[in-house]
Amino acid sequence: MALNRLFSAVRSNRKASAGFILLVFVCVLAAVPGLIAHDPPRAEIYGRSLGPSSAHLFGTTVYGQDIFSQFVWGARETLIIAVVSGVLSTTLSVIMGVSAAYLGGMADNTLNLITDTLLVFPSFPLLLIIAAYLPNSGVVVLIAILVVTGYAYGARQLRAQALSLRARDYLEAARVRGERRAYIIAVEIIPNMTPLIVAAFLGTAVYNVLFSAGLQFIGFGNPNSVSWGTMLYWAQNNEALAIGEYLWALMPGLGIAILGAAFALLNYAFDEIGNPALRPVRRIRVKRAR
């Protein structure tokens, strides 16, 4: 029933519909890349620097690799990084923010100190410092870094919302019944914060798409993996734009823009769905009497 209401709300919102279509497009590329691109993405078996053709839709790299195949296969790792890091960041935000608000006292002060410390440092420079000490790391390390550095803002939002719910009557009733704190947080508080939690995930996913691609672009991560960020890394290292290999650099950038726009549009749409004050005012046409 709740899913039906959610899908009807998405269908009735143009931003949500557009974001959903873009996200489905990327998910299809990530789910079945072998059915869409038949050429191996890392195989150096074709002519070098070939232009677009029926055999190679986006041409080939200076190493003789098919760019279209790399673009299709690169969607999988990029989407995995965005979704997994977004889910884990949001989960950590819920744990830190809601627990701090409900428990109060020393627990609130300690959890807030950790969150505020991370909020003080700008995210991307902090990521660059960490990347400098962990060169050529894999996807797991990249996701871990994004989770630790990206949960703090969502935790502050969720804490503020949880503070407004803490004194509600149904929570007092649960405490009178003798329910445990963990039960009250998991069953009574968190379900009433679902729209804000979804918005926190979508917002985190947007930034993680950009941050992960930026880190891979500057060489952090495994350069031999296939993702849109590593495509940009190799295109920049070989001066793709200077030698006329425009699609080698433009296509991964377009993919990142599509995925980021999908999460951003869904985020804006959920804000409008959850808050009627943010919905655009639609003009009502009045038929003139003849």
DRENVEX-618325 format. One record per residue (C-alpha): x, y, z. Coordinates in steps of 0.02 Angstrom, whole numbers. Layout:
<pts>
<px: X; py: Y; pz: Z>
...
</pts>
This chain:
<pts>
<px: 0; py: 0; pz: 0>
<px: 140; py: 120; pz: 46>
<px: 235; py: 72; pz: -113>
<px: 79; py: 108; pz: -218>
<px: 65; py: 282; pz: -141>
<px: 250; py: 310; pz: -171>
<px: 242; py: 261; pz: -355>
<px: 85; py: 365; pz: -383>
<px: 173; py: 515; pz: -305>
<px: 324; py: 486; pz: -419>
<px: 213; py: 475; pz: -573>
<px: 123; py: 636; pz: -529>
<px: 285; py: 734; pz: -507>
<px: 380; py: 781; pz: -665>
<px: 549; py: 796; pz: -578>
<px: 527; py: 627; pz: -496>
<px: 475; py: 547; pz: -661>
<px: 625; py: 621; pz: -752>
<px: 745; py: 568; pz: -614>
<px: 670; py: 394; pz: -609>
<px: 691; py: 372; pz: -797>
<px: 873; py: 428; pz: -791>
<px: 908; py: 313; pz: -644>
<px: 827; py: 165; pz: -733>
<px: 936; py: 201; pz: -885>
<px: 1096; py: 192; pz: -781>
<px: 1033; py: 38; pz: -687>
<px: 1003; py: -53; pz: -852>
<px: 1180; py: -13; pz: -908>
<px: 1249; py: -75; pz: -742>
<px: 1140; py: -232; pz: -734>
<px: 1169; py: -304; pz: -908>
<px: 1324; py: -221; pz: -984>
<px: 1372; py: -379; pz: -1077>
<px: 1208; py: -378; pz: -1174>
<px: 1231; py: -197; pz: -1227>
<px: 1418; py: -189; pz: -1261>
<px: 1494; py: -349; pz: -1331>
<px: 1674; py: -289; pz: -1338>
<px: 1785; py: -319; pz: -1184>
<px: 1811; py: -148; pz: -1103>
<px: 1996; py: -167; pz: -1061>
<px: 2053; py: -268; pz: -1211>
<px: 2184; py: -177; pz: -1315>
<px: 2142; py: -270; pz: -1476>
<px: 2075; py: -137; pz: -1592>
<px: 2150; py: 0; pz: -1697>
<px: 2213; py: 147; pz: -1598>
<px: 2121; py: 315; pz: -1595>
<px: 1987; py: 260; pz: -1716>
<px: 1841; py: 377; pz: -1745>
<px: 1658; py: 333; pz: -1714>
<px: 1590; py: 197; pz: -1829>
<px: 1463; py: 57; pz: -1832>
<px: 1593; py: -60; pz: -1756>
<px: 1647; py: 65; pz: -1621>
<px: 1507; py: 188; pz: -1584>
<px: 1618; py: 308; pz: -1485>
<px: 1783; py: 260; pz: -1566>
<px: 1934; py: 186; pz: -1479>
<px: 2066; py: 250; pz: -1358>
<px: 2250; py: 274; pz: -1391>
<px: 2272; py: 99; pz: -1319>
<px: 2150; py: 20; pz: -1442>
<px: 2008; py: -2; pz: -1316>
<px: 1825; py: 20; pz: -1364>
<px: 1757; py: 179; pz: -1282>
<px: 1573; py: 128; pz: -1295>
<px: 1610; py: -34; pz: -1203>
<px: 1704; py: 59; pz: -1066>
<px: 1560; py: 182; pz: -1049>
<px: 1431; py: 43; pz: -1029>
<px: 1535; py: -64; pz: -911>
<px: 1590; py: 90; pz: -812>
<px: 1410; py: 122; pz: -757>
<px: 1415; py: -31; pz: -642>
<px: 1558; py: 21; pz: -528>
<px: 1503; py: 203; pz: -526>
<px: 1325; py: 155; pz: -475>
<px: 1385; py: 30; pz: -345>
<px: 1496; py: 161; pz: -263>
<px: 1355; py: 290; pz: -261>
<px: 1219; py: 175; pz: -195>
<px: 1321; py: 75; pz: -68>
<px: 1409; py: 227; pz: 4>
<px: 1242; py: 321; pz: 6>
<px: 1154; py: 181; pz: 100>
<px: 1295; py: 160; pz: 226>
<px: 1312; py: 348; pz: 252>
<px: 1125; py: 365; pz: 281>
<px: 1125; py: 217; pz: 401>
<px: 1268; py: 296; pz: 500>
<px: 1175; py: 463; pz: 497>
<px: 1020; py: 380; pz: 569>
<px: 1118; py: 292; pz: 706>
<px: 1218; py: 444; pz: 756>
<px: 1082; py: 575; pz: 737>
<px: 929; py: 487; pz: 806>
<px: 1023; py: 402; pz: 948>
<px: 1101; py: 567; pz: 1001>
<px: 932; py: 656; pz: 1002>
<px: 837; py: 522; pz: 1097>
<px: 969; py: 467; pz: 1222>
<px: 1026; py: 643; pz: 1268>
<px: 1152; py: 680; pz: 1403>
<px: 1329; py: 615; pz: 1383>
<px: 1283; py: 508; pz: 1232>
<px: 1215; py: 661; pz: 1142>
<px: 1369; py: 765; pz: 1184>
<px: 1491; py: 629; pz: 1128>
<px: 1403; py: 589; pz: 964>
<px: 1381; py: 774; pz: 926>
<px: 1565; py: 807; pz: 956>
<px: 1613; py: 675; pz: 828>
<px: 1486; py: 740; pz: 701>
<px: 1532; py: 923; pz: 727>
<px: 1716; py: 884; pz: 709>
<px: 1686; py: 809; pz: 537>
<px: 1574; py: 955; pz: 488>
<px: 1713; py: 1080; pz: 524>
<px: 1827; py: 1009; pz: 391>
<px: 1782; py: 1038; pz: 207>
<px: 1739; py: 868; pz: 133>
<px: 1837; py: 867; pz: -29>
<px: 2003; py: 932; pz: 41>
<px: 1987; py: 802; pz: 179>
<px: 1959; py: 668; pz: 49>
<px: 2114; py: 727; pz: -45>
<px: 2220; py: 714; pz: 113>
<px: 2158; py: 537; pz: 147>
<px: 2184; py: 490; pz: -35>
<px: 2364; py: 549; pz: -27>
<px: 2400; py: 422; pz: 110>
<px: 2304; py: 280; pz: 26>
<px: 2353; py: 281; pz: -158>
<px: 2289; py: 150; pz: -281>
<px: 2157; py: 86; pz: -160>
<px: 2007; py: -15; pz: -214>
<px: 1821; py: 15; pz: -212>
<px: 1799; py: -43; pz: -32>
<px: 1921; py: 87; pz: 35>
<px: 1843; py: 222; pz: -74>
<px: 1669; py: 181; pz: -8>
<px: 1732; py: 180; pz: 172>
<px: 1808; py: 353; pz: 151>
<px: 1648; py: 422; pz: 74>
<px: 1543; py: 349; pz: 215>
<px: 1650; py: 417; pz: 357>
<px: 1666; py: 591; pz: 281>
<px: 1489; py: 604; pz: 212>
<px: 1371; py: 556; pz: 352>
<px: 1387; py: 709; pz: 464>
<px: 1270; py: 831; pz: 376>
<px: 1129; py: 703; pz: 369>
<px: 1157; py: 659; pz: 551>
<px: 1130; py: 841; pz: 602>
<px: 967; py: 850; pz: 503>
<px: 901; py: 688; pz: 575>
<px: 949; py: 738; pz: 751>
<px: 851; py: 900; pz: 736>
<px: 698; py: 805; pz: 673>
<px: 714; py: 674; pz: 810>
<px: 723; py: 810; pz: 943>
<px: 555; py: 876; pz: 883>
<px: 479; py: 701; pz: 898>
<px: 553; py: 655; pz: 1067>
<px: 415; py: 735; pz: 1171>
<px: 268; py: 669; pz: 1068>
<px: 127; py: 580; pz: 1159>
<px: 149; py: 412; pz: 1072>
<px: 331; py: 406; pz: 1129>
<px: 278; py: 444; pz: 1306>
<px: 152; py: 304; pz: 1294>
<px: 287; py: 184; pz: 1234>
<px: 398; py: 232; pz: 1381>
<px: 253; py: 207; pz: 1502>
<px: 224; py: 33; pz: 1429>
<px: 404; py: -6; pz: 1474>
<px: 470; py: -21; pz: 1297>
<px: 658; py: -24; pz: 1277>
<px: 751; py: 124; pz: 1202>
<px: 808; py: 23; pz: 1052>
<px: 627; py: -26; pz: 1016>
<px: 566; py: 153; pz: 1029>
<px: 702; py: 217; pz: 913>
<px: 681; py: 78; pz: 784>
<px: 491; py: 59; pz: 785>
<px: 420; py: 225; pz: 845>
<px: 541; py: 361; pz: 788>
<px: 629; py: 304; pz: 629>
<px: 472; py: 255; pz: 530>
<px: 402; py: 431; pz: 558>
<px: 562; py: 503; pz: 483>
<px: 559; py: 402; pz: 322>
<px: 540; py: 551; pz: 201>
<px: 687; py: 640; pz: 281>
<px: 791; py: 481; pz: 279>
<px: 754; py: 454; pz: 94>
<px: 801; py: 635; pz: 58>
<px: 963; py: 613; pz: 157>
<px: 1007; py: 459; pz: 53>
<px: 973; py: 545; pz: -113>
<px: 1072; py: 699; pz: -65>
<px: 1218; py: 595; pz: -5>
<px: 1214; py: 491; pz: -164>
<px: 1227; py: 647; pz: -271>
<px: 1384; py: 707; pz: -182>
<px: 1460; py: 533; pz: -179>
<px: 1441; py: 518; pz: -368>
<px: 1539; py: 679; pz: -390>
<px: 1666; py: 647; pz: -252>
<px: 1704; py: 469; pz: -306>
<px: 1726; py: 521; pz: -487>
<px: 1837; py: 666; pz: -433>
<px: 1946; py: 552; pz: -327>
<px: 1964; py: 424; pz: -466>
<px: 2001; py: 565; pz: -589>
<px: 2152; py: 620; pz: -486>
<px: 2215; py: 441; pz: -471>
<px: 2142; py: 381; pz: -307>
<px: 2073; py: 205; pz: -320>
<px: 2121; py: 67; pz: -438>
<px: 2158; py: 144; pz: -610>
<px: 2141; py: -27; pz: -691>
<px: 1958; py: -42; pz: -642>
<px: 1823; py: 13; pz: -764>
<px: 1718; py: 159; pz: -706>
<px: 1675; py: 331; pz: -770>
<px: 1800; py: 408; pz: -650>
<px: 1944; py: 299; pz: -710>
<px: 1895; py: 335; pz: -890>
<px: 1919; py: 520; pz: -854>
<px: 2085; py: 479; pz: -769>
<px: 2156; py: 392; pz: -922>
<px: 2082; py: 520; pz: -1042>
<px: 2165; py: 661; pz: -945>
<px: 2331; py: 568; pz: -932>
<px: 2335; py: 546; pz: -1121>
<px: 2274; py: 724; pz: -1159>
<px: 2119; py: 658; pz: -1247>
<px: 2049; py: 831; pz: -1288>
<px: 2215; py: 894; pz: -1356>
<px: 2234; py: 747; pz: -1477>
<px: 2053; py: 749; pz: -1536>
<px: 1988; py: 603; pz: -1430>
<px: 1839; py: 705; pz: -1374>
<px: 1718; py: 562; pz: -1340>
<px: 1844; py: 476; pz: -1226>
<px: 1829; py: 623; pz: -1106>
<px: 1651; py: 681; pz: -1141>
<px: 1555; py: 517; pz: -1125>
<px: 1607; py: 474; pz: -945>
<px: 1572; py: 654; pz: -898>
<px: 1399; py: 638; pz: -975>
<px: 1369; py: 477; pz: -880>
<px: 1416; py: 558; pz: -714>
<px: 1302; py: 705; pz: -755>
<px: 1157; py: 588; pz: -794>
<px: 1176; py: 489; pz: -633>
<px: 1199; py: 645; pz: -528>
<px: 1047; py: 726; pz: -610>
<px: 942; py: 570; pz: -576>
<px: 977; py: 575; pz: -389>
<px: 960; py: 765; pz: -382>
<px: 791; py: 767; pz: -470>
<px: 725; py: 629; pz: -358>
<px: 788; py: 725; pz: -207>
<px: 699; py: 886; pz: -260>
<px: 542; py: 787; pz: -300>
<px: 537; py: 702; pz: -130>
<px: 555; py: 872; pz: -47>
<px: 403; py: 932; pz: -145>
<px: 304; py: 773; pz: -109>
<px: 341; py: 782; pz: 77>
<px: 319; py: 971; pz: 93>
<px: 167; py: 1044; pz: 1>
<px: 237; py: 1220; pz: 26>
<px: 378; py: 1179; pz: -97>
<px: 263; py: 1119; pz: -236>
<px: 254; py: 1233; pz: -387>
<px: 95; py: 1334; pz: -403>
<px: -3; py: 1275; pz: -553>
<px: -112; py: 1393; pz: -648>
<px: -295; py: 1352; pz: -647>
<px: -377; py: 1385; pz: -813>
<px: -546; py: 1463; pz: -798>
<px: -663; py: 1441; pz: -944>
<px: -736; py: 1605; pz: -999>
<px: -923; py: 1608; pz: -1013>
<px: -980; py: 1645; pz: -1188>
</pts>
